[in-house]
């Protein structure tokens, strides 16, 4: 979930930063690091 909120933040979705921050308090730092890596590697289909 964290990676999707990160992508939503990048795309300007207004509630995404707050939702991402709430989720960050519920997961490990390792999970956040993995999610950031996955979000950085993610590419939309066809691009």
C-alpha positions as a LaTeX table, in Angstrom:
\begin{tabular}{lrrr}
\hline
Residue & $x$ (\AA) & $y$ (\AA) & $z$ (\AA) \\
\hline
Unk1 & 0.00 & 0.00 & 0.00 \\
Unk2 & 2.75 & 2.45 & 0.92 \\
Unk3 & 4.20 & 2.36 & $-2.59$ \\
Unk4 & 0.83 & 3.25 & $-4.13$ \\
Unk5 & 0.38 & 6.19 & $-1.79$ \\
Unk6 & 3.86 & 7.32 & $-2.74$ \\
Unk7 & 2.94 & 7.21 & $-6.41$ \\
Unk8 & $-0.31$ & 9.05 & $-5.69$ \\
Unk9 & 1.63 & 11.79 & $-3.89$ \\
Unk10 & 3.88 & 12.15 & $-6.93$ \\
Unk11 & 0.78 & 12.54 & $-9.11$ \\
Unk12 & $-0.70$ & 15.24 & $-6.89$ \\
Unk13 & $-3.51$ & 13.30 & $-5.24$ \\
Unk14 & $-4.55$ & 15.53 & $-2.33$ \\
Unk15 & $-5.34$ & 12.95 & 0.41 \\
Unk16 & $-2.34$ & 10.75 & $-0.45$ \\
Unk17 & 0.32 & 12.42 & 1.76 \\
Unk18 & $-1.85$ & 12.14 & 4.87 \\
Unk19 & $-2.81$ & 8.53 & 4.12 \\
Unk20 & 0.81 & 7.61 & 3.39 \\
Unk21 & 1.95 & 9.18 & 6.66 \\
Unk22 & $-0.72$ & 7.34 & 8.67 \\
Unk23 & 0.32 & 4.05 & 7.08 \\
Unk24 & 4.02 & 4.79 & 7.70 \\
Unk25 & 3.31 & 4.70 & 11.44 \\
Unk26 & 1.94 & 1.16 & 11.10 \\
Unk27 & 4.69 & $-0.54$ & 9.09 \\
Unk28 & 8.40 & $-1.22$ & 9.56 \\
Unk29 & 11.16 & 0.94 & 8.14 \\
Unk30 & 12.20 & $-2.06$ & 6.03 \\
Unk31 & 8.72 & $-2.16$ & 4.50 \\
Unk32 & 8.89 & 1.55 & 3.72 \\
Unk33 & 12.31 & 1.17 & 2.09 \\
Unk34 & 11.06 & $-1.71$ & $-0.06$ \\
Unk35 & 7.94 & 0.24 & $-1.03$ \\
Unk36 & 10.01 & 3.27 & $-2.04$ \\
Unk37 & 12.21 & 1.06 & $-4.20$ \\
Unk38 & 9.20 & $-0.59$ & $-5.86$ \\
Unk39 & 7.53 & 2.76 & $-6.47$ \\
Unk40 & 10.73 & 4.07 & $-8.06$ \\
Unk41 & 10.88 & 1.06 & $-10.37$ \\
Unk42 & 7.19 & 1.10 & $-11.29$ \\
Unk43 & 6.29 & 2.07 & $-14.84$ \\
Unk44 & 2.77 & 2.36 & $-16.28$ \\
Unk45 & 1.88 & $-0.35$ & $-18.79$ \\
Unk46 & 2.76 & 0.60 & $-22.34$ \\
Unk47 & 5.44 & 3.12 & $-21.39$ \\
\hline
\end{tabular}
